[in-house]
């Protein structure tokens, strides 16, 4: 089985081109800007999204300059959204490192996020492909709507599984769909059926990514990079708790539902809700949901693309996302 590290090793030349372009793109005449960006890029993360762009291009064609530009455009937009989210959520630590607003302040973080966003759009336009520009622009819109939907549902206690999946599609899965679109367009793919299949695989992979992230919130910190119960602290009811509130009955369920609707929860109340979700099968349900989505994703991929090293890499990437421990 191909591991994620194996995938990264296979794509090492493309990832070097990607990171060289990121550094060149984010270099500016401003000394402060360069200092902040340099510090931020010290922890680049796993770069799953640009890997997705490159694999999409490999599946459908070849990795050319536009593929690398598109991958950087997606990665910069993703990072812009993270920087702005940290300001909105007042997040001071991410991946065990201070965020830009934690190290500096909100004012500077917003400007840096805007700088990333504008460079994303510039790179998309440099490809000369309106499909890539359109995908990046649409992605920015969906990410914003997804975050606003999440805030609205938390504020007005809209506890509904359908609403949950709409939110995680917009705020997370849409990013992976854009990766597939950008990679396919840059590689010159025009077959509508293959594009639809790849987009659907990416959508299902993105849903699994967010569900796994939500599961992490119910367990001790470890290497996850965010405190346990952080979603509940922000009023976000995710799939494990949402499922048990919808499926269970009785007085305890009603008490937990009332608790989940509170505007502000104490640490003790957060622990009660976490214990209730875990003990009533919420985590197992979320895992079963990921496994179901995995089966759908693999079926879509295998029905529309012949066996290849890249197809295997896509399935391995999906398994890595489902089985990762942070």
KEMAR-245923 format. One record per residue (C-alpha): residue number from 1; residue in one letter; y, z, x. Coordinates in Angstrom, 3 decimals. Layout:
<atoms>
<atom num="NUM" residu="A" yy="Y" zz="Z" xx="X"/>
...
</atoms>
This chain:
<atoms>
<atom num="1" residu="X" yy="0.000" zz="0.000" xx="0.000"/>
<atom num="2" residu="X" yy="3.433" zz="-0.922" xx="1.299"/>
<atom num="3" residu="X" yy="5.704" zz="2.131" xx="1.664"/>
<atom num="4" residu="X" yy="9.478" zz="2.189" xx="1.325"/>
<atom num="5" residu="X" yy="9.794" zz="2.711" xx="5.077"/>
<atom num="6" residu="X" yy="7.609" zz="-0.342" xx="5.611"/>
<atom num="7" residu="X" yy="9.880" zz="-2.339" xx="3.302"/>
<atom num="8" residu="X" yy="12.948" zz="-1.207" xx="5.247"/>
<atom num="9" residu="X" yy="11.218" zz="-2.095" xx="8.523"/>
<atom num="10" residu="X" yy="10.369" zz="-5.565" xx="7.205"/>
<atom num="11" residu="X" yy="13.969" zz="-6.049" xx="6.102"/>
<atom num="12" residu="X" yy="15.464" zz="-4.572" xx="9.305"/>
<atom num="13" residu="X" yy="17.286" zz="-7.779" xx="10.368"/>
<atom num="14" residu="X" yy="18.810" zz="-8.227" xx="6.902"/>
<atom num="15" residu="X" yy="19.780" zz="-4.545" xx="6.673"/>
<atom num="16" residu="X" yy="21.480" zz="-4.748" xx="10.077"/>
<atom num="17" residu="X" yy="23.534" zz="-7.693" xx="8.848"/>
<atom num="18" residu="X" yy="24.300" zz="-5.712" xx="5.696"/>
<atom num="19" residu="X" yy="25.496" zz="-2.600" xx="7.537"/>
<atom num="20" residu="X" yy="27.511" zz="-4.641" xx="10.043"/>
<atom num="21" residu="X" yy="29.273" zz="-6.317" xx="7.126"/>
<atom num="22" residu="X" yy="29.886" zz="-2.969" xx="5.396"/>
<atom num="23" residu="X" yy="31.550" zz="-1.615" xx="8.561"/>
<atom num="24" residu="X" yy="33.639" zz="-4.755" xx="9.070"/>
<atom num="25" residu="X" yy="34.690" zz="-4.893" xx="5.419"/>
<atom num="26" residu="X" yy="35.785" zz="-1.248" xx="5.298"/>
<atom num="27" residu="X" yy="37.810" zz="-1.372" xx="8.513"/>
<atom num="28" residu="X" yy="41.526" zz="-1.205" xx="7.739"/>
<atom num="29" residu="X" yy="44.873" zz="-0.862" xx="9.558"/>
<atom num="30" residu="X" yy="45.134" zz="2.721" xx="8.234"/>
<atom num="31" residu="X" yy="43.912" zz="5.388" xx="10.685"/>
<atom num="32" residu="X" yy="43.295" zz="7.971" xx="7.946"/>
<atom num="33" residu="X" yy="41.371" zz="5.485" xx="5.828"/>
<atom num="34" residu="X" yy="39.151" zz="4.584" xx="8.793"/>
<atom num="35" residu="X" yy="38.496" zz="8.243" xx="9.568"/>
<atom num="36" residu="X" yy="37.472" zz="9.056" xx="5.993"/>
<atom num="37" residu="X" yy="35.301" zz="5.931" xx="5.677"/>
<atom num="38" residu="X" yy="33.601" zz="6.581" xx="9.022"/>
<atom num="39" residu="X" yy="32.724" zz="10.122" xx="7.946"/>
<atom num="40" residu="X" yy="31.491" zz="8.895" xx="4.556"/>
<atom num="41" residu="X" yy="29.239" zz="6.215" xx="6.061"/>
<atom num="42" residu="X" yy="27.483" zz="8.686" xx="8.349"/>
<atom num="43" residu="X" yy="25.170" zz="9.388" xx="5.386"/>
<atom num="44" residu="X" yy="24.439" zz="5.996" xx="3.866"/>
<atom num="45" residu="X" yy="21.452" zz="7.141" xx="1.856"/>
<atom num="46" residu="X" yy="18.351" zz="5.017" xx="1.337"/>
<atom num="47" residu="X" yy="20.287" zz="1.869" xx="0.345"/>
<atom num="48" residu="X" yy="17.765" zz="1.145" xx="-2.401"/>
<atom num="49" residu="X" yy="20.188" zz="-1.114" xx="-4.259"/>
<atom num="50" residu="X" yy="20.922" zz="-3.573" xx="-1.436"/>
<atom num="51" residu="X" yy="17.180" zz="-3.587" xx="-0.700"/>
<atom num="52" residu="X" yy="16.727" zz="-4.634" xx="-4.336"/>
<atom num="53" residu="X" yy="19.212" zz="-7.497" xx="-3.886"/>
<atom num="54" residu="X" yy="17.471" zz="-8.738" xx="-0.741"/>
<atom num="55" residu="X" yy="13.993" zz="-8.499" xx="-2.280"/>
<atom num="56" residu="X" yy="15.212" zz="-10.417" xx="-5.348"/>
<atom num="57" residu="X" yy="16.469" zz="-13.208" xx="-3.113"/>
<atom num="58" residu="X" yy="13.218" zz="-13.212" xx="-1.116"/>
<atom num="59" residu="X" yy="11.158" zz="-13.419" xx="-4.302"/>
<atom num="60" residu="X" yy="13.087" zz="-16.463" xx="-5.524"/>
<atom num="61" residu="X" yy="14.341" zz="-18.178" xx="-2.378"/>
<atom num="62" residu="X" yy="15.772" zz="-17.201" xx="0.989"/>
<atom num="63" residu="X" yy="18.169" zz="-14.555" xx="2.317"/>
<atom num="64" residu="X" yy="21.401" zz="-16.402" xx="3.134"/>
<atom num="65" residu="X" yy="24.949" zz="-15.186" xx="3.822"/>
<atom num="66" residu="X" yy="25.764" zz="-14.967" xx="0.121"/>
<atom num="67" residu="X" yy="22.790" zz="-12.666" xx="-0.429"/>
<atom num="68" residu="X" yy="24.150" zz="-10.257" xx="2.195"/>
<atom num="69" residu="X" yy="27.675" zz="-10.473" xx="0.762"/>
<atom num="70" residu="X" yy="26.309" zz="-9.851" xx="-2.728"/>
<atom num="71" residu="X" yy="24.235" zz="-6.902" xx="-1.542"/>
<atom num="72" residu="X" yy="27.284" zz="-5.351" xx="0.132"/>
<atom num="73" residu="X" yy="29.367" zz="-5.976" xx="-2.997"/>
<atom num="74" residu="X" yy="26.848" zz="-4.096" xx="-5.141"/>
<atom num="75" residu="X" yy="26.561" zz="-1.259" xx="-2.617"/>
<atom num="76" residu="X" yy="30.339" zz="-0.844" xx="-2.364"/>
<atom num="77" residu="X" yy="30.746" zz="-0.799" xx="-6.135"/>
<atom num="78" residu="X" yy="27.945" zz="1.763" xx="-6.390"/>
<atom num="79" residu="X" yy="29.618" zz="3.961" xx="-3.797"/>
<atom num="80" residu="X" yy="33.010" zz="3.568" xx="-5.481"/>
<atom num="81" residu="X" yy="31.463" zz="4.866" xx="-8.705"/>
<atom num="82" residu="X" yy="29.911" zz="7.834" xx="-6.854"/>
<atom num="83" residu="X" yy="33.216" zz="8.718" xx="-5.213"/>
<atom num="84" residu="X" yy="35.040" zz="8.594" xx="-8.546"/>
<atom num="85" residu="X" yy="32.224" zz="10.514" xx="-10.291"/>
<atom num="86" residu="X" yy="32.544" zz="13.281" xx="-7.709"/>
<atom num="87" residu="X" yy="36.198" zz="13.612" xx="-8.681"/>
<atom num="88" residu="X" yy="35.422" zz="13.631" xx="-12.415"/>
<atom num="89" residu="X" yy="32.579" zz="16.169" xx="-12.034"/>
<atom num="90" residu="X" yy="34.375" zz="18.185" xx="-9.321"/>
<atom num="91" residu="X" yy="31.335" zz="17.706" xx="-7.070"/>
<atom num="92" residu="X" yy="31.961" zz="19.078" xx="-3.605"/>
<atom num="93" residu="X" yy="28.569" zz="18.451" xx="-1.965"/>
<atom num="94" residu="X" yy="26.307" zz="15.394" xx="-2.111"/>
<atom num="95" residu="X" yy="23.186" zz="14.843" xx="0.048"/>
<atom num="96" residu="X" yy="23.882" zz="18.191" xx="1.747"/>
<atom num="97" residu="X" yy="27.267" zz="16.925" xx="2.972"/>
<atom num="98" residu="X" yy="30.798" zz="17.489" xx="1.716"/>
<atom num="99" residu="X" yy="32.058" zz="14.760" xx="-0.606"/>
<atom num="100" residu="X" yy="35.385" zz="13.064" xx="0.083"/>
<atom num="101" residu="X" yy="37.124" zz="15.252" xx="-2.490"/>
<atom num="102" residu="X" yy="35.312" zz="18.279" xx="-1.061"/>
<atom num="103" residu="X" yy="36.370" zz="17.491" xx="2.500"/>
<atom num="104" residu="X" yy="39.841" zz="16.182" xx="1.632"/>
<atom num="105" residu="X" yy="41.149" zz="16.152" xx="-1.948"/>
<atom num="106" residu="X" yy="40.918" zz="14.304" xx="-5.273"/>
<atom num="107" residu="X" yy="43.975" zz="12.145" xx="-4.579"/>
<atom num="108" residu="X" yy="42.495" zz="10.702" xx="-1.405"/>
<atom num="109" residu="X" yy="39.040" zz="10.327" xx="-2.993"/>
<atom num="110" residu="X" yy="40.408" zz="8.210" xx="-5.851"/>
<atom num="111" residu="X" yy="42.218" zz="5.932" xx="-3.382"/>
<atom num="112" residu="X" yy="39.095" zz="5.553" xx="-1.220"/>
<atom num="113" residu="X" yy="37.054" zz="4.737" xx="-4.316"/>
<atom num="114" residu="X" yy="39.603" zz="2.088" xx="-5.274"/>
<atom num="115" residu="X" yy="39.410" zz="0.665" xx="-1.734"/>
<atom num="116" residu="X" yy="35.624" zz="0.346" xx="-2.003"/>
<atom num="117" residu="X" yy="35.917" zz="-1.263" xx="-5.440"/>
<atom num="118" residu="X" yy="38.502" zz="-3.843" xx="-4.380"/>
<atom num="119" residu="X" yy="36.434" zz="-4.826" xx="-1.346"/>
<atom num="120" residu="X" yy="33.392" zz="-5.228" xx="-3.584"/>
<atom num="121" residu="X" yy="35.268" zz="-7.731" xx="-5.726"/>
<atom num="122" residu="X" yy="36.625" zz="-9.570" xx="-2.674"/>
<atom num="123" residu="X" yy="33.123" zz="-10.048" xx="-1.267"/>
<atom num="124" residu="X" yy="31.795" zz="-11.190" xx="-4.637"/>
<atom num="125" residu="X" yy="34.561" zz="-13.797" xx="-4.834"/>
<atom num="126" residu="X" yy="33.855" zz="-14.954" xx="-1.262"/>
<atom num="127" residu="X" yy="30.381" zz="-16.074" xx="-2.345"/>
<atom num="128" residu="X" yy="32.060" zz="-18.751" xx="-4.479"/>
<atom num="129" residu="X" yy="29.462" zz="-18.113" xx="-7.190"/>
<atom num="130" residu="X" yy="30.947" zz="-17.186" xx="-10.559"/>
<atom num="131" residu="X" yy="27.598" zz="-15.698" xx="-11.611"/>
<atom num="132" residu="X" yy="27.841" zz="-13.119" xx="-8.833"/>
<atom num="133" residu="X" yy="31.481" zz="-12.344" xx="-9.667"/>
<atom num="134" residu="X" yy="30.576" zz="-12.011" xx="-13.341"/>
<atom num="135" residu="X" yy="27.631" zz="-9.704" xx="-12.620"/>
<atom num="136" residu="X" yy="29.725" zz="-7.383" xx="-10.431"/>
<atom num="137" residu="X" yy="32.590" zz="-7.302" xx="-12.963"/>
<atom num="138" residu="X" yy="30.218" zz="-6.621" xx="-15.867"/>
<atom num="139" residu="X" yy="28.525" zz="-3.905" xx="-13.837"/>
<atom num="140" residu="X" yy="31.792" zz="-2.031" xx="-13.325"/>
<atom num="141" residu="X" yy="32.391" zz="-2.143" xx="-17.085"/>
<atom num="142" residu="X" yy="28.886" zz="-0.891" xx="-17.942"/>
<atom num="143" residu="X" yy="29.032" zz="1.955" xx="-15.423"/>
<atom num="144" residu="X" yy="32.316" zz="3.154" xx="-16.929"/>
<atom num="145" residu="X" yy="31.043" zz="2.942" xx="-20.497"/>
<atom num="146" residu="X" yy="27.842" zz="4.769" xx="-19.537"/>
<atom num="147" residu="X" yy="29.758" zz="7.676" xx="-18.022"/>
<atom num="148" residu="X" yy="32.094" zz="7.831" xx="-21.022"/>
<atom num="149" residu="X" yy="29.116" zz="7.776" xx="-23.411"/>
<atom num="150" residu="X" yy="27.589" zz="10.676" xx="-21.515"/>
<atom num="151" residu="X" yy="30.821" zz="12.668" xx="-21.746"/>
<atom num="152" residu="X" yy="31.121" zz="11.873" xx="-25.472"/>
<atom num="153" residu="X" yy="27.535" zz="12.874" xx="-26.236"/>
<atom num="154" residu="X" yy="27.882" zz="16.106" xx="-24.266"/>
<atom num="155" residu="X" yy="31.120" zz="16.958" xx="-26.053"/>
<atom num="156" residu="X" yy="29.897" zz="16.141" xx="-29.567"/>
<atom num="157" residu="X" yy="26.283" zz="17.285" xx="-29.132"/>
<atom num="158" residu="X" yy="24.685" zz="13.937" xx="-29.856"/>
<atom num="159" residu="X" yy="21.066" zz="14.924" xx="-29.083"/>
<atom num="160" residu="X" yy="19.104" zz="11.744" xx="-29.600"/>
<atom num="161" residu="X" yy="16.511" zz="9.982" xx="-27.390"/>
<atom num="162" residu="X" yy="17.807" zz="6.524" xx="-28.282"/>
<atom num="163" residu="X" yy="21.314" zz="7.553" xx="-27.230"/>
<atom num="164" residu="X" yy="19.862" zz="8.946" xx="-23.995"/>
<atom num="165" residu="X" yy="18.225" zz="5.637" xx="-23.083"/>
<atom num="166" residu="X" yy="21.387" zz="3.710" xx="-23.919"/>
<atom num="167" residu="X" yy="23.324" zz="5.957" xx="-21.560"/>
<atom num="168" residu="X" yy="20.903" zz="5.742" xx="-18.649"/>
<atom num="169" residu="X" yy="20.707" zz="1.970" xx="-19.018"/>
<atom num="170" residu="X" yy="24.473" zz="1.658" xx="-18.693"/>
<atom num="171" residu="X" yy="25.123" zz="4.284" xx="-16.039"/>
<atom num="172" residu="X" yy="22.067" zz="3.624" xx="-13.832"/>
<atom num="173" residu="X" yy="19.707" zz="0.799" xx="-14.821"/>
<atom num="174" residu="X" yy="22.550" zz="-1.717" xx="-15.170"/>
<atom num="175" residu="X" yy="23.140" zz="-1.347" xx="-11.429"/>
<atom num="176" residu="X" yy="19.584" zz="-2.416" xx="-10.641"/>
<atom num="177" residu="X" yy="19.832" zz="-5.303" xx="-13.113"/>
<atom num="178" residu="X" yy="22.964" zz="-6.467" xx="-11.304"/>
<atom num="179" residu="X" yy="21.060" zz="-6.284" xx="-7.986"/>
<atom num="180" residu="X" yy="18.457" zz="-8.659" xx="-9.415"/>
<atom num="181" residu="X" yy="21.118" zz="-10.988" xx="-10.837"/>
<atom num="182" residu="X" yy="23.108" zz="-11.114" xx="-7.609"/>
<atom num="183" residu="X" yy="20.061" zz="-11.677" xx="-5.417"/>
<atom num="184" residu="X" yy="18.715" zz="-14.394" xx="-7.700"/>
<atom num="185" residu="X" yy="22.049" zz="-16.185" xx="-8.002"/>
<atom num="186" residu="X" yy="22.703" zz="-16.077" xx="-4.254"/>
<atom num="187" residu="X" yy="19.224" zz="-17.502" xx="-3.609"/>
<atom num="188" residu="X" yy="19.961" zz="-20.373" xx="-5.992"/>
<atom num="189" residu="X" yy="17.508" zz="-19.485" xx="-8.778"/>
<atom num="190" residu="X" yy="18.190" zz="-21.323" xx="-12.054"/>
<atom num="191" residu="X" yy="14.931" zz="-20.869" xx="-13.990"/>
<atom num="192" residu="X" yy="15.888" zz="-18.849" xx="-17.090"/>
<atom num="193" residu="X" yy="12.410" zz="-17.395" xx="-17.665"/>
<atom num="194" residu="X" yy="12.095" zz="-16.101" xx="-14.095"/>
<atom num="195" residu="X" yy="15.608" zz="-14.651" xx="-14.205"/>
<atom num="196" residu="X" yy="14.874" zz="-12.880" xx="-17.494"/>
<atom num="197" residu="X" yy="11.632" zz="-11.454" xx="-16.104"/>
<atom num="198" residu="X" yy="13.295" zz="-10.175" xx="-12.936"/>
<atom num="199" residu="X" yy="16.148" zz="-8.617" xx="-14.912"/>
<atom num="200" residu="X" yy="13.644" zz="-6.830" xx="-17.154"/>
<atom num="201" residu="X" yy="11.706" zz="-5.509" xx="-14.163"/>
<atom num="202" residu="X" yy="14.974" zz="-4.233" xx="-12.679"/>
<atom num="203" residu="X" yy="15.966" zz="-2.597" xx="-15.973"/>
<atom num="204" residu="X" yy="12.672" zz="-0.720" xx="-16.233"/>
<atom num="205" residu="X" yy="12.862" zz="0.315" xx="-12.565"/>
<atom num="206" residu="X" yy="16.396" zz="1.625" xx="-13.122"/>
<atom num="207" residu="X" yy="15.327" zz="3.669" xx="-16.150"/>
<atom num="208" residu="X" yy="12.565" zz="5.251" xx="-14.045"/>
<atom num="209" residu="X" yy="15.103" zz="6.032" xx="-11.320"/>
<atom num="210" residu="X" yy="17.320" zz="8.007" xx="-13.696"/>
<atom num="211" residu="X" yy="14.462" zz="9.809" xx="-15.453"/>
<atom num="212" residu="X" yy="13.172" zz="10.958" xx="-12.060"/>
<atom num="213" residu="X" yy="16.671" zz="12.154" xx="-11.139"/>
<atom num="214" residu="X" yy="16.816" zz="14.079" xx="-14.420"/>
<atom num="215" residu="X" yy="13.450" zz="15.740" xx="-13.747"/>
<atom num="216" residu="X" yy="14.812" zz="17.081" xx="-10.444"/>
<atom num="217" residu="X" yy="17.374" zz="19.106" xx="-12.402"/>
<atom num="218" residu="X" yy="14.608" zz="21.356" xx="-13.741"/>
<atom num="219" residu="X" yy="13.346" zz="22.558" xx="-10.362"/>
<atom num="220" residu="X" yy="14.718" zz="24.541" xx="-7.375"/>
<atom num="221" residu="X" yy="17.137" zz="22.725" xx="-5.089"/>
<atom num="222" residu="X" yy="14.829" zz="21.929" xx="-2.150"/>
<atom num="223" residu="X" yy="16.035" zz="18.661" xx="-0.662"/>
<atom num="224" residu="X" yy="17.301" zz="17.192" xx="-3.912"/>
<atom num="225" residu="X" yy="20.948" zz="17.598" xx="-3.077"/>
<atom num="226" residu="X" yy="22.219" zz="19.079" xx="-6.348"/>
<atom num="227" residu="X" yy="21.850" zz="22.570" xx="-7.854"/>
<atom num="228" residu="X" yy="19.165" zz="23.262" xx="-10.451"/>
<atom num="229" residu="X" yy="20.521" zz="23.039" xx="-14.005"/>
<atom num="230" residu="X" yy="23.587" zz="21.074" xx="-12.964"/>
<atom num="231" residu="X" yy="23.204" zz="18.619" xx="-15.859"/>
<atom num="232" residu="X" yy="22.986" zz="21.446" xx="-18.398"/>
<atom num="233" residu="X" yy="25.970" zz="23.111" xx="-16.751"/>
<atom num="234" residu="X" yy="27.912" zz="19.909" xx="-17.493"/>
<atom num="235" residu="X" yy="26.638" zz="19.727" xx="-21.082"/>
<atom num="236" residu="X" yy="24.168" zz="16.877" xx="-20.425"/>
<atom num="237" residu="X" yy="20.869" zz="17.093" xx="-22.319"/>
<atom num="238" residu="X" yy="18.330" zz="14.910" xx="-20.504"/>
<atom num="239" residu="X" yy="14.871" zz="13.667" xx="-21.465"/>
<atom num="240" residu="X" yy="12.667" zz="16.732" xx="-20.722"/>
<atom num="241" residu="X" yy="14.721" zz="19.093" xx="-22.883"/>
<atom num="242" residu="X" yy="15.653" zz="16.393" xx="-25.372"/>
<atom num="243" residu="X" yy="11.979" zz="15.671" xx="-26.074"/>
<atom num="244" residu="X" yy="10.994" zz="19.279" xx="-26.768"/>
<atom num="245" residu="X" yy="14.032" zz="19.816" xx="-28.992"/>
<atom num="246" residu="X" yy="12.999" zz="16.750" xx="-31.016"/>
<atom num="247" residu="X" yy="9.266" zz="17.494" xx="-31.116"/>
<atom num="248" residu="X" yy="9.056" zz="21.289" xx="-31.431"/>
<atom num="249" residu="X" yy="9.663" zz="23.361" xx="-34.555"/>
<atom num="250" residu="X" yy="10.277" zz="27.004" xx="-35.386"/>
<atom num="251" residu="X" yy="12.819" zz="29.719" xx="-34.745"/>
<atom num="252" residu="X" yy="12.649" zz="29.474" xx="-30.953"/>
<atom num="253" residu="X" yy="13.342" zz="25.745" xx="-31.113"/>
<atom num="254" residu="X" yy="16.344" zz="26.351" xx="-33.371"/>
<atom num="255" residu="X" yy="17.690" zz="29.004" xx="-30.988"/>
<atom num="256" residu="X" yy="17.297" zz="26.646" xx="-28.034"/>
<atom num="257" residu="X" yy="19.000" zz="23.810" xx="-29.936"/>
<atom num="258" residu="X" yy="21.953" zz="26.070" xx="-30.769"/>
<atom num="259" residu="X" yy="22.096" zz="27.149" xx="-27.138"/>
<atom num="260" residu="X" yy="22.056" zz="23.543" xx="-25.918"/>
<atom num="261" residu="X" yy="25.069" zz="22.784" xx="-28.124"/>
<atom num="262" residu="X" yy="27.249" zz="25.488" xx="-26.556"/>
<atom num="263" residu="X" yy="30.356" zz="24.303" xx="-24.734"/>
<atom num="264" residu="X" yy="29.640" zz="26.495" xx="-21.704"/>
<atom num="265" residu="X" yy="26.348" zz="27.996" xx="-20.603"/>
<atom num="266" residu="X" yy="25.771" zz="31.050" xx="-18.428"/>
<atom num="267" residu="X" yy="23.250" zz="30.844" xx="-15.552"/>
<atom num="268" residu="X" yy="20.864" zz="32.919" xx="-17.652"/>
<atom num="269" residu="X" yy="21.142" zz="30.546" xx="-20.608"/>
<atom num="270" residu="X" yy="20.556" zz="27.546" xx="-18.359"/>
<atom num="271" residu="X" yy="17.384" zz="29.218" xx="-17.049"/>
<atom num="272" residu="X" yy="16.189" zz="29.829" xx="-20.617"/>
<atom num="273" residu="X" yy="16.622" zz="26.154" xx="-21.535"/>
<atom num="274" residu="X" yy="14.902" zz="24.985" xx="-18.347"/>
<atom num="275" residu="X" yy="11.946" zz="27.338" xx="-18.923"/>
<atom num="276" residu="X" yy="11.699" zz="26.192" xx="-22.541"/>
<atom num="277" residu="X" yy="11.632" zz="22.513" xx="-21.551"/>
<atom num="278" residu="X" yy="9.063" zz="23.040" xx="-18.775"/>
<atom num="279" residu="X" yy="6.737" zz="25.326" xx="-20.759"/>
<atom num="280" residu="X" yy="6.706" zz="23.012" xx="-23.784"/>
<atom num="281" residu="X" yy="5.723" zz="19.857" xx="-21.926"/>
<atom num="282" residu="X" yy="9.116" zz="18.253" xx="-21.396"/>
<atom num="283" residu="X" yy="8.481" zz="17.430" xx="-17.730"/>
<atom num="284" residu="X" yy="5.055" zz="15.992" xx="-18.465"/>
<atom num="285" residu="X" yy="6.528" zz="13.840" xx="-21.237"/>
<atom num="286" residu="X" yy="9.199" zz="12.511" xx="-18.872"/>
<atom num="287" residu="X" yy="6.518" zz="11.678" xx="-16.291"/>
<atom num="288" residu="X" yy="4.396" zz="9.943" xx="-18.927"/>
<atom num="289" residu="X" yy="7.454" zz="7.939" xx="-19.945"/>
<atom num="290" residu="X" yy="7.974" zz="6.794" xx="-16.357"/>
<atom num="291" residu="X" yy="4.316" zz="5.782" xx="-16.108"/>
<atom num="292" residu="X" yy="4.601" zz="3.783" xx="-19.326"/>
<atom num="293" residu="X" yy="7.717" zz="2.036" xx="-18.050"/>
<atom num="294" residu="X" yy="5.926" zz="1.362" xx="-14.757"/>
<atom num="295" residu="X" yy="3.072" zz="-0.390" xx="-16.559"/>
<atom num="296" residu="X" yy="5.565" zz="-2.536" xx="-18.482"/>
<atom num="297" residu="X" yy="7.479" zz="-3.380" xx="-15.296"/>
<atom num="298" residu="X" yy="4.357" zz="-4.353" xx="-13.335"/>
<atom num="299" residu="X" yy="3.124" zz="-6.494" xx="-16.227"/>
<atom num="300" residu="X" yy="6.431" zz="-8.379" xx="-16.400"/>
<atom num="301" residu="X" yy="6.420" zz="-8.962" xx="-12.647"/>
<atom num="302" residu="X" yy="2.781" zz="-10.042" xx="-12.363"/>
<atom num="303" residu="X" yy="2.896" zz="-12.301" xx="-15.416"/>
<atom num="304" residu="X" yy="5.884" zz="-14.254" xx="-14.129"/>
<atom num="305" residu="X" yy="5.507" zz="-14.327" xx="-10.330"/>
<atom num="306" residu="X" yy="2.484" zz="-15.256" xx="-8.198"/>
<atom num="307" residu="X" yy="1.018" zz="-12.771" xx="-5.691"/>
<atom num="308" residu="X" yy="3.167" zz="-12.390" xx="-2.595"/>
<atom num="309" residu="X" yy="4.299" zz="-9.825" xx="-0.054"/>
<atom num="310" residu="X" yy="7.618" zz="-9.545" xx="-1.877"/>
<atom num="311" residu="X" yy="5.979" zz="-8.950" xx="-5.264"/>
<atom num="312" residu="X" yy="3.921" zz="-6.168" xx="-3.674"/>
<atom num="313" residu="X" yy="7.094" zz="-4.748" xx="-2.111"/>
<atom num="314" residu="X" yy="8.757" zz="-4.602" xx="-5.540"/>
<atom num="315" residu="X" yy="5.841" zz="-2.635" xx="-6.987"/>
<atom num="316" residu="X" yy="5.873" zz="-0.324" xx="-3.965"/>
<atom num="317" residu="X" yy="9.608" zz="0.224" xx="-4.427"/>
<atom num="318" residu="X" yy="8.986" zz="1.158" xx="-8.061"/>
<atom num="319" residu="X" yy="6.229" zz="3.603" xx="-7.040"/>
<atom num="320" residu="X" yy="8.477" zz="5.116" xx="-4.379"/>
<atom num="321" residu="X" yy="11.186" zz="5.723" xx="-6.987"/>
<atom num="322" residu="X" yy="8.734" zz="7.391" xx="-9.371"/>
<atom num="323" residu="X" yy="7.005" zz="9.528" xx="-6.722"/>
<atom num="324" residu="X" yy="9.969" zz="10.494" xx="-4.478"/>
<atom num="325" residu="X" yy="10.627" zz="14.199" xx="-3.967"/>
<atom num="326" residu="X" yy="14.418" zz="14.006" xx="-3.582"/>
</atoms>
